[in-house]
Amino acid sequence: MVGAGPTGLLLAGDLAAAGLRVTLVERRPADTGTLTRAFGVHARTLEVLDARGVADELAGTGSRLTRLRLFGRARLDLAGLRSRFPYLLVTPQYEVERVLRRRAEEAGADFRYETALRSLRQDAEGVTAELDGPGGGTSTLRVRYLVGADGLRSTVRELLGLPFPGAAVIRSMVLADVRFTREPDDPVAVEAADGAFAFMAPFGDGWYRVMGWDRDREAPDGEPVGLQEVRDIVHRAHGTDYGMHDPRWLSRFHSDERQVPAYRTGRVFLAGDAAHVHSPAGGQGMNTGLQDAANLSWKLTAVLRGRAPAPEALLDSYHAERHPVGRAVLRSSGGILRLAMADTPARRALRAAVTGLLGAARPVSDRAVGQLTGVGIRYRAARGAHPLTGRRAPDLALEEGRLYELLRKGMFVLVRPQGRAAAATRAPPASAVAGDVLHATWARPGRGTTLLVRPDGYIAWAAG
């Protein structure tokens, strides 16, 4: 594993918890500080973390927001989500890394900090990686599979020779953590006016994350940001700067939209920002990477344990399922960003029409919330499959407990009706199962659907 950000940490923890030997290589030192760009954890990601027993701890570190405001007119309501986590959790990325690092360490993952990947070569049996360690030492590591979760400037992707098509879509965005004298009416809001837009969200401890952009100022990433520049942008977009003061972090960056064409190359996989990057609009970057890891980890586990009926097809399904999700996130985050950057009367009229539709049409709003939070993501099922196949399974009430508590065992869960009805239900085909199966029963009588839920919380097979 290369890269000890959230994606690599979750994947390493899953594999180690399954009893597999995992080495995680990270160029940075173990202590990387406490200031990061990612700040939001969406409902689907919290469900993924719940299946690993760390969601409730993480949920205690930030603020829970049930309403998002877009451009004054549209309010997206998260409180109605069918989830244990019907909110956006605003918490720093370092808190996510903290709980995932501890889990991976306790499971036995081997961490090698201040170590960089120099080269890799793969053959029919595995991958050989040459590493540069601390103090200039070199070493060779032989592994069955290698995963690059090493970010935008992925060394793994470069060594594979894979293109990363796309372009910078916005430059000179400013980022700040500040305090406000006056609290906003809507704690999470995106507003745009007078050639500027600004987003803000509270961490819950008195600090706010602010991002903004000024059409008339395009400075290089390395140019320092002053608090007055942030104040001016927020005032133009929101009509007030909320009396912001005492910044603890000020930064400037640009945002790319890119996606690698193949998430798998032989025995090497890419995940997270190594595979896809997009604008920060919607806060979907870290969330998408964590869900990449959840999709890949159980498949690698099944193959390495010899439990996959068709190993190559199962590993190929990682790209087949996650590449379309990455592409959809590029579209949705890019759409929000372009609405914010609207610079002509026609584009501003389009923004008003879109936000008006989101505010007035519940089906449109629900679909947007599903995409943003990840609960609406589904994977394509084979022709003729049950309509539930490929859908996310909510946290079902079972006689044995909550579904996501059972998923902490890293197994498939077969949910059957109660009593006599269970004996009459069909068994899932062997091709649908790639690992051990835990049997469970609906908590309520009358539930007649049989479900086979994958370790990542998606329905692999169903029978009515």
LOLOSE-480001 format. One line per field, with one value per residue (C-alpha): chain; x, y, z; residue number from 1; residue in one letter. Coordinates in pm, 1 decimal, padded with zeros to 6 digits, m for minus. Example, Ala and Ser with C-alpha at 12.3 -4.5 7.8 and 13.67 -1.06 7.14 Angstrom:
<pts>
mol: (A;A)
u: (01230.0;01367.0)
v: (m00450.0;m00106.0)
w: (00780.0;00714.0)
seq: (1;2)
type: (a;s)
</pts>
This chain:
<pts>
mol: (A;A;A;A;A;A;A;A;A;A;A;A;A;A;A;A;A;A;A;A;A;A;A;A;A;A;A;A;A;A;A;A;A;A;A;A;A;A;A;A;A;A;A;A;A;A;A;A;A;A;A;A;A;A;A;A;A;A;A;A;A;A;A;A;A;A;A;A;A;A;A;A;A;A;A;A;A;A;A;A;A;A;A;A;A;A;A;A;A;A;A;A;A;A;A;A;A;A;A;A;A;A;A;A;A;A;A;A;A;A;A;A;A;A;A;A;A;A;A;A;A;A;A;A;A;A;A;A;A;A;A;A;A;A;A;A;A;A;A;A;A;A;A;A;A;A;A;A;A;A;A;A;A;A;A;A;A;A;A;A;A;A;A;A;A;A;A;A;A;A;A;A;A;A;A;A;A;A;A;A;A;A;A;A;A;A;A;A;A;A;A;A;A;A;A;A;A;A;A;A;A;A;A;A;A;A;A;A;A;A;A;A;A;A;A;A;A;A;A;A;A;A;A;A;A;A;A;A;A;A;A;A;A;A;A;A;A;A;A;A;A;A;A;A;A;A;A;A;A;A;A;A;A;A;A;A;A;A;A;A;A;A;A;A;A;A;A;A;A;A;A;A;A;A;A;A;A;A;A;A;A;A;A;A;A;A;A;A;A;A;A;A;A;A;A;A;A;A;A;A;A;A;A;A;A;A;A;A;A;A;A;A;A;A;A;A;A;A;A;A;A;A;A;A;A;A;A;A;A;A;A;A;A;A;A;A;A;A;A;A;A;A;A;A;A;A;A;A;A;A;A;A;A;A;A;A;A;A;A;A;A;A;A;A;A;A;A;A;A;A;A;A;A;A;A;A;A;A;A;A;A;A;A;A;A;A;A;A;A;A;A;A;A;A;A;A;A;A;A;A;A;A;A;A;A;A;A;A;A;A;A;A;A;A;A;A;A;A;A;A;A;A;A;A;A;A;A;A;A;A;A;A;A;A;A;A;A;A;A;A;A;A;A;A;A;A;A;A;A;A;A;A;A;A;A;A;A;A;A;A;A;A;A;A)
u: (00000.0;00140.6;m00008.2;m00129.3;m00411.0;m00771.2;m00806.2;m00488.4;m00557.4;m00905.2;m00785.7;m00483.4;m00703.6;m00952.8;m00686.9;m00502.4;m00829.0;m00890.3;m00563.7;m00359.0;m00006.1;m00013.4;00271.6;00180.0;00446.9;00418.3;00656.6;00558.4;00665.0;00422.5;00324.4;00184.0;00021.3;m00341.8;m00433.7;m00593.2;m00820.8;m01088.8;m01346.8;m01675.7;m01787.1;m02111.2;m02376.6;m02264.5;m01905.8;m02022.6;m02208.4;m01885.4;m01707.9;m01993.4;m01925.9;m01576.1;m01685.3;m01539.9;m01828.0;m01973.0;m01634.2;m01571.7;m01921.5;m01830.9;m01545.5;m01734.0;m02066.6;m02367.8;m02545.3;m02880.3;m02932.6;m02718.0;m02794.8;m02698.1;m02700.3;m02972.1;m03266.1;m03203.5;m03187.7;m03092.2;m03242.2;m03036.1;m03256.0;m03481.4;m03205.8;m03280.6;m02957.6;m02824.7;m02634.0;m02883.2;m02640.1;m02307.3;m02037.8;m01799.1;m01472.0;m01109.0;m00947.0;m00689.3;m00966.3;m01064.8;m00701.4;m00659.7;m00936.6;m00841.1;m00470.1;m00537.4;m00762.9;m00498.3;m00221.1;m00426.9;m00503.8;m00131.5;m00059.6;00311.2;00368.5;00683.7;00695.8;00947.5;00969.4;00916.3;00842.2;01127.3;01020.5;00788.9;00770.5;00507.8;00491.7;00243.3;00296.7;00324.8;00481.3;00836.3;00870.1;01198.8;01181.1;01388.7;01376.6;01472.9;01838.6;01890.1;01854.1;01698.0;01500.5;01295.6;00943.1;00770.2;00388.8;00101.3;m00082.4;00000.3;m00243.7;m00156.1;m00348.4;m00078.5;m00277.8;m00287.5;00082.1;00074.0;00412.2;00234.6;00031.1;00340.7;00541.3;00255.6;00274.6;m00097.2;m00232.3;m00430.9;m00641.0;m00811.3;m00726.8;m00729.3;m01083.9;m01031.9;m00726.2;m00641.5;m00905.2;m00845.0;m00886.9;m00905.5;m00995.6;m01129.3;m01357.5;m01677.2;m01812.0;m02166.2;m02297.3;m02460.8;m02831.1;m02740.0;m02415.3;m02335.4;m02388.8;m02255.3;m02322.5;m02209.1;m02232.6;m02027.9;m01775.1;m01700.2;m01825.4;m01768.6;m01848.3;m01841.0;m01901.9;m01856.7;m01629.8;m01843.1;m01565.3;m01593.6;m01385.5;m01525.3;m01382.1;m01408.9;m01331.7;m01365.1;m01273.6;m01245.8;m01278.5;m01062.6;m00768.4;m00573.0;m00258.8;m00018.2;m00064.1;00246.0;00136.0;00043.6;m00319.0;m00413.1;m00721.0;m00846.1;m00855.4;m01073.9;m01295.5;m01345.9;m01444.7;m01691.1;m01843.1;m01898.6;m02059.1;m02259.0;m02313.6;m02119.8;m01791.9;m01952.5;m01680.1;m01421.3;m01099.3;m00807.0;m00718.4;m00526.7;m00468.3;m00462.5;m00379.7;m00423.5;m00470.9;m00604.5;m00842.4;m00814.4;m01067.4;m00891.3;m00957.6;m00729.4;m00873.1;m00799.8;m00824.1;m00651.1;m00333.1;m00250.4;m00170.0;m00165.5;m00471.1;m00532.6;m00773.1;m00868.9;m00699.0;m00448.6;m00742.8;m00962.6;m00948.7;m01215.4;m01327.4;m01396.1;m01758.0;m01983.9;m01701.6;m01695.7;m01322.1;m01219.2;m01557.4;m01518.7;m01171.1;m01288.7;m01565.1;m01312.0;m01120.2;m01431.2;m01513.0;m01162.7;m01071.5;m01321.8;m01243.1;m00869.5;m00942.1;m01157.9;m00892.3;m00600.4;m00790.8;m00885.5;m01259.5;m01341.0;m01514.2;m01376.9;m01078.2;m00993.4;m01354.7;m01395.3;m01085.6;m01194.1;m01527.5;m01345.7;m01285.9;m01625.4;m01807.5;m01596.2;m01486.9;m01846.5;m01884.3;m01568.0;m01693.8;m02028.6;m01853.5;m01650.0;m01976.1;m02164.8;m01882.0;m01794.9;m02158.7;m02175.1;m01847.9;m01957.8;m02283.2;m02080.2;m01852.3;m02139.7;m02015.0;m02280.9;m02649.6;m02741.1;m02533.0;m02664.9;m03017.3;m02932.8;m02806.1;m03128.8;m03332.6;m03134.8;m03147.1;m03515.7;m03583.8;m03384.6;m03585.4;m03927.2;m03912.5;m03869.4;m03768.2;m03493.3;m03375.6;m03378.3;m03170.5;m02919.4;m02896.1;m02847.1;m02558.8;m02398.1;m02416.3;m02342.3;m02656.1;m02796.4;m02500.1;m02577.9;m02379.0;m02496.4;m02654.2;m02669.1;m02965.6;m03261.2;m03132.2;m03366.4;m03428.1;m03250.7;m02925.9;m02647.9;m02824.3;m02689.0;m02840.3;m02963.6;m02898.1;m03160.6;m03308.9;m03234.0;m03294.9;m02918.7;m02872.9;m02815.3;m02689.9;m02386.9;m02283.5;m02284.9;m02082.0;m01798.9;m01705.7;m01603.3;m01842.3;m02136.6;m02468.3;m02759.5;m03086.1;m03385.7;m03751.6;m03864.7;m03996.4;m04129.2;m04083.0;m03706.7;m03708.0;m03886.7;m03647.6;m03395.4;m03024.3;m02797.3;m02595.1;m02233.4;m02120.9;m02269.1;m02063.0;m01690.5;m01620.3;m01776.5;m02150.2;m02315.2;m02682.9;m02937.2;m03314.5;m03541.4;m03642.8;m04005.0;m04236.1;m04381.2;m04057.2;m04040.4;m03735.8;m03410.0;m03099.8;m02733.0;m02538.9;m02174.3;m01909.5;m01920.2;m02292.3;m02427.3;m02678.5;m02514.0;m02831.2;m03197.8;m03508.1;m03864.0)
v: (00000.0;00340.7;00646.1;00682.5;00927.3;00830.8;00599.3;00403.7;00384.6;00237.2;m00015.6;m00117.7;m00155.6;m00375.8;m00608.4;m00633.3;m00697.7;m00985.9;m01142.9;m01044.8;m00902.4;m00536.3;m00287.6;00078.6;00309.6;00684.8;00956.7;01194.5;01159.8;01002.4;01342.0;01544.8;01822.6;01915.0;02135.6;01975.1;02071.4;01802.4;01884.3;01700.3;01339.4;01248.7;00999.5;00709.9;00742.6;00739.4;00416.0;00272.5;00374.2;00232.7;m00105.7;m00072.5;00038.3;00391.2;00610.3;00697.2;00804.6;01021.0;01172.7;01310.5;01520.4;01776.5;01944.0;01774.6;01978.6;01878.8;02163.4;02306.7;02632.4;02691.9;03039.8;03178.3;02989.5;02616.3;02437.0;02072.4;01882.5;01591.3;01517.3;01290.2;01052.0;00688.5;00647.5;00644.8;00954.4;01198.0;01488.5;01621.8;01579.9;01874.6;01753.1;01790.3;01523.8;01459.7;01324.7;01075.8;00974.3;00939.6;00680.6;00489.5;00486.3;00349.1;00077.5;m00023.4;m00027.3;m00236.5;m00481.8;m00526.7;m00319.4;m00239.7;00136.5;00268.6;00648.3;00874.3;00605.7;00667.3;00433.3;00445.8;00183.1;m00111.1;m00406.4;m00675.0;m01029.3;m01316.0;m01379.6;m01035.1;m00690.1;m00593.7;m00243.4;m00062.8;00182.7;00476.0;00483.1;00741.2;00832.8;00730.6;00358.2;00145.9;m00176.6;m00411.3;m00522.3;m00815.9;m00819.7;m01003.8;m00679.9;m00310.0;m00021.4;00339.4;00570.8;00834.8;01135.3;01381.4;01346.0;00968.7;00802.4;00471.2;00617.4;00774.4;00451.2;00269.0;00526.3;00599.7;00931.5;01158.0;01354.4;01674.3;02033.8;02298.7;02434.8;02712.2;02895.9;03108.8;02974.0;03089.2;02867.8;02981.1;02860.7;03159.3;03264.9;03468.2;03745.7;03690.9;03340.0;03286.5;03198.5;02895.9;02745.1;02576.2;02794.4;02866.2;03215.6;03397.2;03763.6;04039.5;03804.2;03617.0;03311.5;03184.0;02870.2;02826.2;02550.4;02530.1;02276.1;02303.1;02434.3;02801.8;02769.1;02799.6;02665.3;02926.8;02883.0;03159.9;03287.7;03630.8;03643.5;03956.7;03813.1;03517.7;03478.5;03180.9;02913.2;03024.1;03385.9;03451.0;03505.5;03786.2;03786.9;04103.1;03923.4;03651.1;03911.8;04096.4;03779.4;03665.1;04013.3;04033.2;03689.0;03689.4;04059.9;04039.9;03897.9;03788.2;03973.5;03707.0;03723.8;03524.9;03302.6;02988.2;02887.6;03075.7;02912.2;02947.1;02661.5;02563.2;02279.9;02018.3;01784.8;01462.8;01090.6;00802.4;00577.7;00250.2;00187.7;m00149.7;m00236.3;m00601.8;m00642.5;m00269.0;m00060.6;00310.5;00462.7;00803.8;01112.5;00893.0;00785.9;01096.8;01461.2;01727.1;02056.9;02082.1;02176.9;01938.8;01804.9;01470.5;01406.9;01227.5;01054.7;00908.8;00779.1;00608.7;00437.8;00328.1;00157.9;m00011.7;m00149.7;m00281.2;m00422.2;m00708.8;m00808.4;m00828.0;m01020.5;m01275.1;m01329.0;m01352.4;m01602.4;m01811.6;m01749.0;m01580.1;m01805.7;m01588.1;m01391.6;m01186.1;m01089.5;m00985.7;m00765.8;m00614.7;m00522.3;m00262.8;m00046.7;m00134.3;m00015.0;00273.7;00444.4;00552.3;00683.1;00890.4;01025.1;01119.6;01303.2;01501.0;01602.1;01695.6;01884.7;02053.8;02152.2;02322.4;02501.6;02628.7;02757.3;02946.2;03091.3;03204.8;03520.7;03611.9;03698.7;03372.4;03161.6;03345.9;03285.4;02915.9;02917.0;03074.4;02816.2;02521.2;02639.7;02721.2;02369.0;02221.1;02426.8;02351.1;01995.7;01732.4;01447.8;01664.5;01768.4;01407.7;01294.3;01572.2;01479.6;01113.6;01198.7;01443.5;01219.0;00893.6;00714.0;00723.9;00547.5;00207.7;m00037.9;m00184.4;m00527.8;m00807.5;m00820.9;m00991.8;m00937.8;m00843.5;m00462.7;m00434.9;m00585.1;m00327.3;m00088.9;00027.9;m00159.4;00068.0;m00024.3;m00299.7;m00409.1;m00780.4;m01029.0;m01050.3;m00672.0;m00388.0;m00484.6;m00254.9;m00402.4;m00745.7;m00611.5;m00535.5;m00903.7;m00841.5;m01109.8;m01133.4;m01118.3;m01331.7;m01187.3;m01425.5;m01398.7;m01529.6;m01877.7;m02110.7;m01856.0;m01883.2;m02251.8;m02176.3;m01905.8;m01961.1;m01973.9;m01726.5;m01870.1;m01956.7;m01691.7;m01417.2;m01512.9;m01439.7;m01512.2;m01631.7;m01577.5;m01471.9;m01573.5;m01327.9;m01285.2;m00986.6;m00844.1;m00797.5;m01071.9;m01033.5;m00932.2;m01176.6;m01056.0;m01245.9;m01030.3;m01112.4;m00805.6;m00764.9;m00667.4;m00310.7;m00276.7;m00321.7;m00588.4;m00866.9;m01071.5;m01063.0;m01281.2;m01175.3)
w: (00000.0;m00095.3;00077.4;00437.0;00380.9;00463.5;00161.7;00229.7;00602.7;00558.9;00302.6;00512.6;00819.1;00634.2;00496.9;00826.9;01013.5;00771.9;00886.9;00582.6;00593.0;00495.3;00455.1;00420.7;00274.5;00333.9;00215.8;00499.2;00863.0;01109.8;01254.4;00965.2;01168.8;01217.5;00919.8;00614.6;00328.7;00367.7;00631.2;00566.8;00610.6;00433.2;00539.7;00319.5;00437.5;00798.8;00720.6;00579.2;00898.8;01107.1;00944.9;01092.8;01439.8;01430.2;01308.9;01647.5;01781.6;01477.2;01494.8;01837.8;01699.7;01490.4;01419.0;01258.9;00994.9;00847.8;00601.0;00322.3;00140.9;m00221.1;m00371.9;m00148.5;m00298.0;m00262.7;00069.6;00069.7;00361.2;00492.6;00793.7;00587.5;00481.4;00562.5;00752.4;01107.5;00997.4;00841.5;00839.6;00715.0;00977.7;00965.6;01114.7;01006.4;00791.7;01063.1;01288.3;01017.7;00979.1;01354.9;01401.7;01086.3;01170.0;01516.9;01371.7;01115.8;01375.8;01618.4;01336.8;01272.4;00960.7;00913.8;00871.7;00704.0;00726.4;00549.9;00283.8;m00087.1;m00374.6;m00627.1;m00881.3;m00932.1;m01164.3;m01176.3;m01304.2;m01299.5;m00926.4;m00771.8;m00758.8;m00662.8;m00519.4;m00458.2;m00168.7;m00048.3;00330.5;00592.7;00598.2;00235.9;00290.7;00018.7;00037.0;m00179.4;m00098.1;m00267.9;m00252.4;m00418.3;m00501.0;m00471.7;m00424.3;m00499.8;m00268.0;m00290.6;m00404.5;m00689.8;m00772.3;m00744.5;m00792.1;m00850.9;m01136.3;m01291.1;m01269.0;m01442.7;m01721.7;m01697.9;m01826.4;m01595.0;m01842.2;m01738.0;m01653.0;m01384.3;m01365.6;m01111.8;m00986.3;m00685.9;m00449.1;m00092.5;00210.3;00571.4;00918.9;01110.4;01392.4;01339.8;01559.3;01422.0;01355.3;01012.7;00991.6;00777.9;00906.4;00572.3;00270.3;m00078.2;m00210.1;m00523.7;m00624.8;m00786.9;m00944.9;m00623.7;m00440.3;m00088.6;00108.8;00484.7;00738.2;01117.7;01285.8;01599.6;01824.7;01729.1;01412.1;01059.7;00736.4;00459.4;00089.7;m00164.6;m00507.9;m00670.2;m01047.3;m01063.2;m00871.2;m01009.6;m00802.9;m00808.4;m00543.2;m00355.4;m00307.2;00058.0;00154.5;00391.3;00612.4;00442.0;00105.4;00255.9;00423.8;00095.0;m00094.0;00172.4;00199.7;m00176.2;m00191.9;00133.7;00193.1;00521.4;00646.1;00976.9;01164.5;01087.5;01287.9;01433.4;01135.2;01226.9;00865.4;00534.8;00201.3;m00173.9;m00420.1;m00759.5;m00838.0;m01113.8;m01269.8;m01369.8;m01381.1;m01469.3;m01745.8;m01562.6;m01188.2;m01232.6;m01421.5;m01367.2;m00998.4;m00925.5;m00831.3;m00788.6;m00536.6;m00402.6;m00544.5;m00729.8;m00947.4;m00953.3;m00844.2;m00872.9;m00727.2;m00352.3;m00425.5;m00235.1;m00017.5;m00199.1;m00248.0;00070.6;00083.2;m00264.7;m00183.5;00135.2;m00057.7;m00322.5;m00042.3;00098.4;m00246.4;m00312.6;00027.7;00043.2;m00314.6;m00248.0;00071.4;m00111.8;m00380.1;m00137.7;00076.1;m00227.2;m00174.1;m00506.0;m00762.9;m01045.1;m00905.7;m01214.2;m01277.5;m00914.5;m00923.8;m01255.1;m01095.5;m00882.4;m01190.4;m01339.4;m01026.1;m00902.8;m01225.8;m01308.8;m00953.8;m00989.8;m01321.5;m01164.6;m00881.1;m01134.1;m01302.8;m00986.3;m00815.4;m01142.6;m01193.1;m00852.8;m00920.6;m01260.5;m01115.1;m00855.8;m01126.0;m01351.5;m01523.6;m01780.4;m01750.4;m01925.8;m01687.3;m01384.3;m01511.9;m01544.0;m01184.7;m01066.9;m01259.8;m01122.3;m00763.2;m00799.0;m00922.3;m00634.9;m00390.3;m00539.3;m00677.6;m00406.1;m00643.6;m00790.8;m00445.6;m00320.3;m00615.8;m00555.4;m00186.7;m00279.0;m00511.2;m00270.6;00035.8;m00148.2;m00027.9;m00380.5;m00539.1;m00688.0;m00895.5;m01223.5;m01192.6;m01449.0;m01683.5;m01516.9;m01162.1;m00879.1;m00870.8;m00534.5;m00665.7;m00668.7;m00432.5;m00099.1;00192.8;00471.8;00833.5;00854.6;01187.3;01230.5;01509.5;01550.2;01570.7;01325.6;00979.3;00996.6;01329.9;01164.9;00871.7;01116.0;01086.2;00723.3;00594.4;00357.4;00544.7;00420.1;00552.4;00548.8;00653.4;00989.1;01065.3;00799.1;00524.2;00567.4;00475.2;00149.7;00031.0;m00242.8;m00166.6;m00347.0;m00635.4;m00560.4;m00808.6;m00587.3;m00281.7;m00241.4;00123.1;00445.0;00498.3;00821.4;00843.4;00985.2;01008.4;00960.8;01299.0;01189.9;01065.6;00719.4;00555.9;00266.0;00073.1;00105.4;00070.9;00033.8;00147.7;00048.7;00305.6;00170.4;00238.6;m00115.8;m00212.7;m00412.2;m00469.3;m00370.5;m00406.0;m00337.5)
seq: (1;2;3;4;5;6;7;8;9;10;11;12;13;14;15;16;17;18;19;20;21;22;23;24;25;26;27;28;29;30;31;32;33;34;35;36;37;38;39;40;41;42;43;44;45;46;47;48;49;50;51;52;53;54;55;56;57;58;59;60;61;62;63;64;65;66;67;68;69;70;71;72;73;74;75;76;77;78;79;80;81;82;83;84;85;86;87;88;89;90;91;92;93;94;95;96;97;98;99;100;101;102;103;104;105;106;107;108;109;110;111;112;113;114;115;116;117;118;119;120;121;122;123;124;125;126;127;128;129;130;131;132;133;134;135;136;137;138;139;140;141;142;143;144;145;146;147;148;149;150;151;152;153;154;155;156;157;158;159;160;161;162;163;164;165;166;167;168;169;170;171;172;173;174;175;176;177;178;179;180;181;182;183;184;185;186;187;188;189;190;191;192;193;194;195;196;197;198;199;200;201;202;203;204;205;206;207;208;209;210;211;212;213;214;215;216;217;218;219;220;221;222;223;224;225;226;227;228;229;230;231;232;233;234;235;236;237;238;239;240;241;242;243;244;245;246;247;248;249;250;251;252;253;254;255;256;257;258;259;260;261;262;263;264;265;266;267;268;269;270;271;272;273;274;275;276;277;278;279;280;281;282;283;284;285;286;287;288;289;290;291;292;293;294;295;296;297;298;299;300;301;302;303;304;305;306;307;308;309;310;311;312;313;314;315;316;317;318;319;320;321;322;323;324;325;326;327;328;329;330;331;332;333;334;335;336;337;338;339;340;341;342;343;344;345;346;347;348;349;350;351;352;353;354;355;356;357;358;359;360;361;362;363;364;365;366;367;368;369;370;371;372;373;374;375;376;377;378;379;380;381;382;383;384;385;386;387;388;389;390;391;392;393;394;395;396;397;398;399;400;401;402;403;404;405;406;407;408;409;410;411;412;413;414;415;416;417;418;419;420;421;422;423;424;425;426;427;428;429;430;431;432;433;434;435;436;437;438;439;440;441;442;443;444;445;446;447;448;449;450;451;452;453;454;455;456;457;458;459;460;461;462;463;464)
type: (m;v;g;a;g;p;t;g;l;l;l;a;g;d;l;a;a;a;g;l;r;v;t;l;v;e;r;r;p;a;d;t;g;t;l;t;r;a;f;g;v;h;a;r;t;l;e;v;l;d;a;r;g;v;a;d;e;l;a;g;t;g;s;r;l;t;r;l;r;l;f;g;r;a;r;l;d;l;a;g;l;r;s;r;f;p;y;l;l;v;t;p;q;y;e;v;e;r;v;l;r;r;r;a;e;e;a;g;a;d;f;r;y;e;t;a;l;r;s;l;r;q;d;a;e;g;v;t;a;e;l;d;g;p;g;g;g;t;s;t;l;r;v;r;y;l;v;g;a;d;g;l;r;s;t;v;r;e;l;l;g;l;p;f;p;g;a;a;v;i;r;s;m;v;l;a;d;v;r;f;t;r;e;p;d;d;p;v;a;v;e;a;a;d;g;a;f;a;f;m;a;p;f;g;d;g;w;y;r;v;m;g;w;d;r;d;r;e;a;p;d;g;e;p;v;g;l;q;e;v;r;d;i;v;h;r;a;h;g;t;d;y;g;m;h;d;p;r;w;l;s;r;f;h;s;d;e;r;q;v;p;a;y;r;t;g;r;v;f;l;a;g;d;a;a;h;v;h;s;p;a;g;g;q;g;m;n;t;g;l;q;d;a;a;n;l;s;w;k;l;t;a;v;l;r;g;r;a;p;a;p;e;a;l;l;d;s;y;h;a;e;r;h;p;v;g;r;a;v;l;r;s;s;g;g;i;l;r;l;a;m;a;d;t;p;a;r;r;a;l;r;a;a;v;t;g;l;l;g;a;a;r;p;v;s;d;r;a;v;g;q;l;t;g;v;g;i;r;y;r;a;a;r;g;a;h;p;l;t;g;r;r;a;p;d;l;a;l;e;e;g;r;l;y;e;l;l;r;k;g;m;f;v;l;v;r;p;q;g;r;a;a;a;a;t;r;a;p;p;a;s;a;v;a;g;d;v;l;h;a;t;w;a;r;p;g;r;g;t;t;l;l;v;r;p;d;g;y;i;a;w;a;a;g)
</pts>
